[in-house]
Amino acid sequence: MGAEVAGALDQRVVIERWQGSRDGAGDDVGQWQAVERVFAAVARDGDARGQAAGDAARSGRRWRVRLRTRDDLDLAVRIIWRDQILAVRGIDRDPGAPGIVTLWCDGRPA
């Protein structure tokens, strides 16, 4: 991994994971727990107009988050960046860029 990649990871983000828990009635009363604060490159992916995904209309912003590869990254994590909550919708581990993973996210205000 070259210096150009390290220099591009210029934003501080927090990786969070859902920690499920059940109350006496069996309802999920879990909460998001911070895993780690890391450096990432965050960029808007597309425009803010509604986008179609299958038959469901989606609105809001889409984001591309690049960070160093971690074993604990999956669809059960989310990213907190500035005033945005970025829900991970896809993960791309490109063999051409070893050591870097791209997360495709939907964003909403925190």
Wavefront OBJ file of the C-alpha trace (Angstrom):
o trace
v 0.000 0.000 0.000
v 1.588 3.207 -1.161
v 1.816 6.602 0.471
v -0.856 7.946 -1.915
v -3.434 5.661 -0.288
v -2.421 6.576 3.247
v -2.646 10.285 2.389
v -6.137 9.828 0.927
v -7.469 8.420 4.214
v -7.908 11.881 5.678
v -11.241 11.676 7.528
v -11.838 10.330 11.030
v -14.794 7.947 11.214
v -16.176 5.647 13.891
v -17.066 2.044 13.105
v -20.073 0.876 15.132
v -21.604 -2.592 15.499
v -25.121 -3.484 16.670
v -25.101 -5.319 19.990
v -28.438 -7.055 20.251
v -30.132 -7.602 23.578
v -33.635 -8.773 24.559
v -35.889 -7.477 27.296
v -38.355 -9.569 29.326
v -40.959 -9.374 26.539
v -38.471 -10.547 23.917
v -38.161 -7.163 22.202
v -34.793 -6.153 20.778
v -33.444 -3.400 23.021
v -29.880 -3.521 21.766
v -27.753 -0.548 20.884
v -24.921 0.518 18.618
v -21.467 0.159 20.184
v -18.348 1.937 18.962
v -15.740 -0.538 17.704
v -12.920 1.799 16.747
v -12.118 5.257 15.387
v -10.158 4.967 12.120
v -9.025 7.050 9.163
v -11.023 6.765 5.927
v -11.664 8.481 2.600
v -15.336 9.478 2.355
v -16.902 10.619 -0.924
v -20.417 11.102 -2.202
v -21.487 8.422 -4.690
v -24.037 9.775 -7.143
v -26.526 12.548 -6.464
v -29.070 13.226 -3.745
v -32.169 12.536 -5.869
v -34.238 9.414 -5.309
v -32.699 6.211 -6.640
v -34.398 2.937 -7.488
v -33.284 -0.339 -5.929
v -35.490 -3.116 -7.223
v -39.062 -1.921 -6.764
v -38.321 0.250 -3.726
v -37.608 3.946 -4.125
v -34.668 5.161 -2.089
v -33.887 8.704 -1.203
v -31.002 10.365 0.515
v -27.339 10.325 -0.191
v -25.129 7.446 -1.095
v -21.530 7.378 0.074
v -18.323 5.513 -0.733
v -16.046 4.934 2.265
v -12.529 3.556 1.734
v -10.463 2.373 4.672
v -7.825 -0.131 5.628
v -9.029 -3.728 5.444
v -10.353 -5.205 8.672
v -11.664 -8.698 9.401
v -14.665 -7.366 11.334
v -16.239 -5.397 8.467
v -19.596 -6.764 7.323
v -23.162 -5.578 6.760
v -23.779 -5.462 10.533
v -21.650 -2.347 10.978
v -22.300 1.304 10.314
v -20.029 4.325 9.981
v -20.402 7.595 11.869
v -18.841 10.499 9.971
v -19.328 14.160 10.819
v -23.104 14.587 11.150
v -23.961 11.476 9.115
v -24.866 7.886 9.926
v -23.687 5.725 7.023
v -25.439 2.345 6.846
v -23.246 -0.204 5.048
v -25.103 -1.723 2.056
v -22.181 -3.349 0.269
v -18.508 -4.231 0.692
v -15.923 -4.405 -2.081
v -12.534 -5.977 -1.504
v -10.650 -5.215 -4.720
v -7.691 -7.556 -5.354
v -6.078 -4.676 -7.258
v -5.976 -2.598 -4.067
v -4.826 -4.984 -1.331
v -5.154 -3.595 2.150
v -8.052 -1.277 1.226
v -11.776 -2.047 1.433
v -14.614 0.025 -0.038
v -17.913 0.285 1.812
v -20.978 1.399 -0.165
v -23.317 3.209 2.215
v -26.654 4.990 2.488
v -26.481 8.111 4.597
v -28.841 10.010 6.832
v -28.336 12.791 9.357
v -27.297 11.659 12.819
l 1 2 3 4 5 6 7 8 9 10 11 12 13 14 15 16 17 18 19 20 21 22 23 24 25 26 27 28 29 30 31 32 33 34 35 36 37 38 39 40 41 42 43 44 45 46 47 48 49 50 51 52 53 54 55 56 57 58 59 60 61 62 63 64 65 66 67 68 69 70 71 72 73 74 75 76 77 78 79 80 81 82 83 84 85 86 87 88 89 90 91 92 93 94 95 96 97 98 99 100 101 102 103 104 105 106 107 108 109 110
